[in-house]
């Protein structure tokens, strides 16, 4: 039923399934039951998400067209891509539809989410990463102001991208500067 209601979702969160049961099931017993269903190939478990073995996230014709439009907009935006509000205006799609399709694009590595409302085209994210790495290799560290100048964007984009590199383990924030975690 959940796959029919939300076909673009990967599946259901384990804890949300347990909490919706009509009776209270201890976590240990619930997890044991889930593992039995997994071993019997009745469900598939990916970390904390379960799904029907036959469920695949696929964009329908309308979602596919929106996905292609979003990819073009992100690509055209380069290092200053449109945020969700601007994507809503440009596409006429609802925020929910945008987030659903962008989630699929992200899983397919056709978009990179750097902030809750900001996605980059993978080529633009790679270019920003290249510039960041090049600058840090030459100078040892980078500030948000320096990165803003390096990518030719506003502080909004520089901070969001640097925060993402911190979260993904590329950089380490030390005061107002970032250093590469790897050589």
N, C-alpha and C positions, 0 to 999 in steps of 0.2 A: 504494500500500500504506500509506503513511504517513497519508494522509487517512482511510483506513478504520480504522486503528488509533487515531488521535487526531483525530476529526472536529471538535473545538472549537479545534484549533490552526490558526493562519493558514496555516502551511506548514512548510517545512524551512529551517533555517539553512544558508546556502551552505557554510560551512566544515565543518559536520557532514556534509554530503553528500560533499564532497571527501575528508574523512578516512575515510569508509566505503567508498570505492572500493577494489577489489581490487589496484590498482596505484598507484604514486606518480605523481600528475599535478601538474606545476608550477602554481602559482597563476595565472600569466598565461595559460597554455593552457586551464586549467579555466574561467576567467572568459570567455575568448574563446568557448569552446563553449557556455557558458550564454547569452551574448549572441546567438549564432546561433540557439539554441532559442527565445529571446525574440522575435527578429525573425521567426522562422517560426511564431510564435503557438503553439508546443508547450508553453510554460510562461509564467508571469507572474512577474515579479520586482518585489518591493516592498522596496527597500533591500537588506538582506542575507537576505531570505526569498524562497524560490521556492515556487510552488504550481502545481497543475494549473489551466488556465484555467476549468474548470467548477466548481472547488471554492469553496463558500460556507460560511462558518461559520453554522450554524443550530442552535438548541437544539431537541432532540426534545421530546416531550410531557413527559417526566420532568424534563429540564433546564429547560424553560419554566416548569414549576410551581415548581421550586426557584428560578429567577430571580425570579419574582413574589414568592415568599416572602422572598427576600433583599432585594429592593427595599422591601418593606413594613417589614422589620426595620430597614433602614438609615434609612428615612424616619421611623419611629417613634423611632429613637435620636436624631434631630436632631443637635445639636452634640456629642453623646457617643454615637456609634454603637457597637454591639457589635463587638469585635475577632473575629478568626478563631476563636479558642478558644470564645468565647461563641456565635458563629454555628454552630459544630459542635454544641454542646450544644442550641441552640434548634431546629436543623433535623434533627439526627440524620444529616446527610450527612458523608461523609469530607472531610478537608482537601483532597484532590486534586479531588474533585467540586466543592467550594466554589470553589477557585481557578480551575478551568476555567470555571465558570459566571460567576464574578465577572469573569474576563477578558473574556468575551463582553459582559457588562453594561458594562464599562469601555469597550470598543471602540464600543459602541452609545450611549455617553454616558449610561448609566442608573446608573452608579456612578463614583465618583472615588477612585482609589487614592492615599492620601497617605503611606502607609508599607507595608512588606511585609505586615503583618497588619492593616491598618486602612483601611477604605473608608468613604466618606461618600456619602450620597444627594446628587445634584447640587444640589438646593435648599438643603440644609444647608451644603454647601461654599460656595455662592454667598452665603449669609447670613453665614457666618464671614468670607468675603472682604470683604463689605460693611462689617462691623464693624471689621475690620482697617484697611481703607482710610479709613474715617471717623475712627478713632482717630489714625492716622498723619497724616492731613490736619490734624487739630486740634492734635496735639502734636509732629509732626515725626518721631517714632520710637515704637517700642513694645518693651517687654521681654516675656519669656515670662510673668512674673508678672502684668503688666498685661493681656496678652492672655488669660490664664487667667481673670481677673476679667471681662473684656469678654464672653467667650463663656460664662461660668458653668460652666466645666468644670475637670477636674483638670489638673495639669501634664502628664500623659501625652498628653492630647489637644492641649493648647496647643503643646507642643514638636513633636509629630509634624506638626501643621498648619503651624507656622512653618518647620520644616525643608523641608516640601513647597513652601512659597511661595519659599523660597530657591532650591531646585532648579529651579523652573519660571520663575525670573526675575522674580517679582513683587516680592520684597523682597531687600535686601542686608543681610547680617549684619555689624554693626560692633560687635565686643566682645560684650556681652550684649544689645544692642538690634538692632532691624531698622528699616530705612527703606525706603520705597517706591522702587523703581527709576525709576518714571515719576512725573511731576509730581504 
